[in-house]
C-alpha cells in the first residue's frame, strides 16, 4: 500500500507513543481479525462480509507498515524479492 507522508507520520507517532511491543500486539490482534473476516467472506459472500474483509485488511496493512518502520526495510525487501522470484519459478515463469 502507498501511504501519504502525513499517514506515515501518524503511524510513526503511534509507534513512539505506544511502543513497538504494544503495536506488535495490536498487529497480532488485527491479523487474527483478518483471518476471521476471510473465513466469513468465503462462507457467506455478501456485502457485509466483503466490507468487513476490506476493513480488516486495511487494519493489517497499517499495522504491517508500523512493524516495517521498526525493521530494516532493505532486508525485508530482499526477502520479498527472493520469495517472489521463487514463486515465479514455481509458476514456470522463471529463467
C-alpha positions as CSV (number, residue, x, y, z in Angstrom):
1,X,0.0,0.0,0.0
2,X,1.0,3.5,-0.6
3,X,0.8,5.8,2.5
4,X,0.9,9.5,2.3
5,X,3.6,11.4,4.2
6,X,1.0,12.5,6.7
7,X,-0.2,8.9,7.2
8,X,3.3,7.8,7.8
9,X,3.8,10.5,10.4
10,X,0.7,9.3,12.2
11,X,1.9,5.7,12.2
12,X,5.4,6.7,13.4
13,X,3.7,8.8,16.2
14,X,1.7,5.7,17.3
15,X,5.0,3.7,17.4
16,X,6.6,6.4,19.5
17,X,3.6,6.9,21.8
18,X,2.7,3.2,22.4
19,X,6.0,1.5,21.7
20,X,6.9,-1.3,19.3
21,X,5.8,-4.1,21.6
22,X,2.3,-2.7,22.1
23,X,1.9,-2.1,18.3
24,X,3.2,-5.6,17.6
25,X,0.4,-6.9,20.0
26,X,-2.2,-4.9,18.1
27,X,-0.8,-6.2,14.8
28,X,-1.3,-9.8,16.1
29,X,-4.9,-9.0,17.1
30,X,-5.6,-7.4,13.7
31,X,-4.2,-10.4,11.8
32,X,-6.5,-12.6,13.9
33,X,-9.5,-10.4,12.9
34,X,-8.4,-10.6,9.3
35,X,-8.3,-14.4,9.5
36,X,-11.9,-14.5,10.8
37,X,-13.0,-12.0,8.1
38,X,-11.5,-14.1,5.3
39,X,-13.3,-17.2,6.6
40,X,-16.6,-15.4,7.0
41,X,-16.3,-13.9,3.5
42,X,-15.6,-17.3,2.0
43,X,-18.6,-18.7,3.8
44,X,-21.2,-16.0,3.2
45,X,-20.1,-13.9,0.2
46,X,-22.3,-10.9,0.9
47,X,-21.8,-7.2,1.1
48,X,-21.3,-7.1,4.9
49,X,-18.6,-9.8,5.0
50,X,-16.9,-8.2,2.0
51,X,-16.9,-4.8,3.7
52,X,-15.5,-6.3,6.9
53,X,-12.8,-8.1,5.0
54,X,-11.7,-4.8,3.3
55,X,-11.7,-3.0,6.7
56,X,-9.7,-5.7,8.4
57,X,-7.2,-5.9,5.6
58,X,-6.7,-2.1,5.9
59,X,-6.0,-2.6,9.6
60,X,-3.4,-5.2,8.9
61,X,-1.7,-3.1,6.2
62,X,-1.5,-0.2,8.7
63,X,0.0,-2.5,11.4
64,X,2.4,-4.2,8.9
65,X,3.6,-0.7,7.9
66,X,4.3,0.1,11.5
67,X,6.2,-3.1,12.0
68,X,8.2,-2.3,8.9
69,X,9.0,1.1,10.3
70,X,10.9,-0.7,13.2
71,X,12.8,-3.0,10.9
72,X,15.4,-2.8,8.1
73,X,13.3,-2.1,5.0
74,X,16.1,-3.2,2.7
75,X,16.4,-6.6,4.4
76,X,12.6,-7.1,4.2
77,X,12.7,-6.1,0.5
78,X,15.4,-8.6,-0.2
79,X,13.2,-11.3,1.3
80,X,10.2,-10.1,-0.7
81,X,12.3,-10.2,-3.9
82,X,13.6,-13.7,-3.2
83,X,10.2,-15.1,-2.3
84,X,8.5,-13.6,-5.4
85,X,11.3,-14.9,-7.6
86,X,10.9,-18.4,-6.1
87,X,7.1,-18.1,-6.7
88,X,7.7,-17.0,-10.3
89,X,9.9,-20.1,-10.8
90,X,7.2,-22.4,-9.3
91,X,4.8,-20.9,-11.7
92,X,7.1,-21.8,-14.6
93,X,7.9,-18.3,-15.4
94,X,11.5,-18.3,-14.0
95,X,14.6,-18.5,-16.0
